[in-house]
Amino acid sequence: MASQGEEVHGEADFVDRYPGGRILDAGCGMGRVGLELARRGYEVVGVDNDDDMLDRARAKDAEATWVLGDLTSIRFDRPFDTIVLAGNTLLFVDPPRRHLVVPNLAEALVDGGHLICGSSYSPPYDLRGYDEWCHHAGLELIERYGTWERDPYREDRNYAVSVHRARPLSERTD
């Protein structure tokens, strides 16, 4: 795509607009988004449950932090300012465990930190359910777009980029 002049860093451009220096690329795959964010000066940790994908990311940048882990249960030693789920990450999580991702990641955010998720939605996984997971995890919706380029969100489309902000830890349990 890049060789054809297409923008391939829309997710990184989007994340660039939010404050903070420590970012979790959750479901990082081969590291495309995390590598670009690191190139822009952020401290990035990439996590994925596919070691082959992480090996490909390590081959691109062996100095970066690439972690094998399950988004439903992984723990971190320090919180993040921003967590980004790009590339339909939630759709790759085992459906009966999918609802565990948001509350687990919310615990890894600083107060006021941002969870940014771009995903397709189709029954039984829908945007209303995702928003409920966020609400119960102490996150409030602050923005929603239809694309990473910030085109308006439309209910008749099955894709959204949602930005939720973490309430203070003391207020995160429902």
C-alpha positions as CSV (number, residue, x, y, z in Angstrom):
1,M,0.0,0.0,0.0
2,A,2.8,2.4,0.9
3,S,4.6,1.8,-2.4
4,Q,1.4,2.8,-4.1
5,G,1.2,6.1,-2.2
6,E,-1.5,5.1,0.2
7,E,-1.4,6.2,3.8
8,V,-0.5,3.2,6.0
9,H,-0.1,4.9,9.3
10,G,-3.7,6.2,9.9
11,E,-3.9,4.5,13.3
12,A,-0.6,6.1,14.4
13,D,-1.8,9.5,13.1
14,F,-5.0,9.1,15.1
15,V,-3.2,8.1,18.3
16,D,-0.8,11.0,17.9
17,R,-3.5,13.4,18.9
18,Y,-3.9,12.1,22.5
19,P,-1.5,13.0,25.3
20,G,0.9,10.6,26.9
21,G,4.1,8.9,26.1
22,R,3.5,5.2,27.1
23,I,1.4,3.2,24.7
24,L,0.2,-0.4,24.6
25,D,-0.3,-1.8,21.1
26,A,-2.8,-4.5,22.1
27,G,-3.0,-7.3,19.6
28,C,0.1,-5.9,17.8
29,G,0.5,-8.7,15.3
30,M,3.7,-7.9,13.3
31,G,4.0,-4.5,14.9
32,R,3.0,-2.2,12.1
33,V,1.3,0.3,14.4
34,G,3.6,0.0,17.4
35,L,6.7,0.4,15.3
36,E,5.4,3.6,13.8
37,L,4.5,5.0,17.2
38,A,7.9,4.1,18.5
39,R,9.5,5.8,15.5
40,R,7.5,8.9,16.5
41,G,9.1,8.8,20.0
42,Y,6.6,7.0,22.1
43,E,7.5,4.2,24.6
44,V,5.6,1.3,23.1
45,V,4.9,-2.2,24.3
46,G,3.3,-4.6,21.8
47,V,1.4,-7.6,23.0
48,D,0.0,-10.5,21.0
49,N,-0.9,-14.1,21.6
50,D,0.7,-15.3,18.4
51,D,4.5,-15.9,18.8
52,D,5.1,-16.2,15.1
53,M,3.7,-12.7,14.6
54,L,5.8,-11.4,17.4
55,D,8.9,-13.0,15.8
56,R,8.1,-11.0,12.7
57,A,7.9,-7.8,14.8
58,R,11.1,-8.6,16.6
59,A,12.8,-9.1,13.2
60,K,11.9,-5.5,12.4
61,D,13.0,-4.1,15.8
62,A,14.7,-6.4,18.3
63,E,15.1,-3.5,20.8
64,A,11.4,-2.9,21.1
65,T,9.3,-4.6,23.8
66,W,7.2,-7.4,22.3
67,V,5.3,-9.5,24.8
68,L,3.5,-12.8,24.3
69,G,0.2,-12.7,26.2
70,D,-3.5,-13.1,26.3
71,L,-5.4,-9.7,26.3
72,T,-8.0,-11.2,28.7
73,S,-5.6,-11.8,31.5
74,I,-2.2,-10.2,30.9
75,R,-0.8,-7.9,33.6
76,F,1.7,-5.1,33.3
77,D,4.2,-3.6,35.8
78,R,3.4,0.0,34.8
79,P,0.2,1.6,33.5
80,F,-0.2,3.1,30.0
81,D,-1.4,6.5,28.9
82,T,-3.0,5.0,25.8
83,I,-4.0,1.5,24.7
84,V,-4.8,1.0,21.1
85,L,-6.6,-2.0,19.6
86,A,-6.2,-1.7,15.8
87,G,-7.0,-4.2,13.1
88,N,-10.1,-5.7,14.5
89,T,-8.2,-7.1,17.4
90,L,-11.2,-8.0,19.4
91,L,-12.6,-10.2,16.6
92,F,-9.6,-12.5,17.1
93,V,-10.3,-13.1,20.8
94,D,-12.3,-16.3,21.6
95,P,-15.9,-15.1,21.6
96,P,-16.8,-16.5,25.1
97,R,-13.8,-14.6,26.5
98,R,-14.0,-11.4,24.4
99,H,-15.9,-9.5,27.2
100,L,-12.8,-9.9,29.5
101,V,-10.5,-7.8,27.3
102,V,-11.8,-4.4,28.0
103,P,-11.9,-4.6,31.9
104,N,-8.5,-6.2,31.9
105,L,-7.0,-3.4,29.7
106,A,-8.8,-0.7,31.7
107,E,-6.8,-1.8,34.7
108,A,-3.7,-1.0,32.8
109,L,-4.6,2.6,32.0
110,V,-3.6,5.7,34.0
111,D,-6.4,7.9,35.3
112,G,-7.6,9.9,32.3
113,G,-5.8,7.4,29.9
114,H,-7.4,6.5,26.6
115,L,-8.6,3.2,25.2
116,I,-8.8,3.5,21.4
117,C,-10.4,0.7,19.5
118,G,-11.1,0.4,15.8
119,S,-13.2,-2.6,14.9
120,S,-15.9,-4.1,12.7
121,Y,-19.0,-5.0,14.5
122,S,-21.6,-7.7,13.6
123,P,-24.0,-9.7,15.7
124,P,-23.6,-11.1,18.3
125,Y,-20.7,-8.7,18.8
126,D,-22.1,-5.2,18.6
127,L,-21.1,-1.7,19.4
128,R,-23.7,-1.4,22.2
129,G,-22.1,-4.4,23.9
130,Y,-18.6,-2.9,23.5
131,D,-19.8,0.3,25.1
132,E,-21.3,-1.6,28.0
133,W,-18.0,-3.4,28.6
134,C,-16.3,0.0,28.6
135,H,-18.8,1.6,31.0
136,H,-18.6,-1.3,33.5
137,A,-14.8,-1.0,33.3
138,G,-14.9,2.6,34.3
139,L,-14.3,4.1,30.8
140,E,-16.4,6.9,29.3
141,L,-16.9,7.4,25.6
142,I,-15.5,10.7,24.5
143,E,-15.3,10.3,20.7
144,R,-16.4,8.0,18.0
145,Y,-15.6,8.0,14.3
146,G,-16.3,5.9,11.3
147,T,-12.6,5.6,10.2
148,W,-9.1,6.2,11.5
149,E,-9.1,9.4,9.4
150,R,-11.9,10.7,11.6
151,D,-14.7,10.5,9.2
152,P,-18.1,10.7,10.9
153,Y,-19.4,7.5,12.5
154,R,-22.6,6.2,10.8
155,E,-24.8,3.6,12.4
156,D,-25.6,2.0,9.1
157,R,-21.9,1.0,8.8
158,N,-20.4,-1.9,10.7
159,Y,-17.1,-0.2,11.7
160,A,-16.2,2.3,14.4
161,V,-13.2,3.9,16.0
162,S,-14.1,4.6,19.6
163,V,-12.1,6.6,22.1
164,H,-12.9,6.0,25.8
165,R,-11.3,7.8,28.7
166,A,-10.5,6.1,32.0
167,R,-12.2,7.6,35.0
168,P,-10.1,7.7,38.2
169,L,-9.3,4.3,39.6
170,S,-11.5,4.9,42.6
171,E,-14.5,5.4,40.3
172,R,-13.9,2.5,37.9
173,T,-16.0,-0.2,39.5
174,D,-19.7,-0.3,38.8
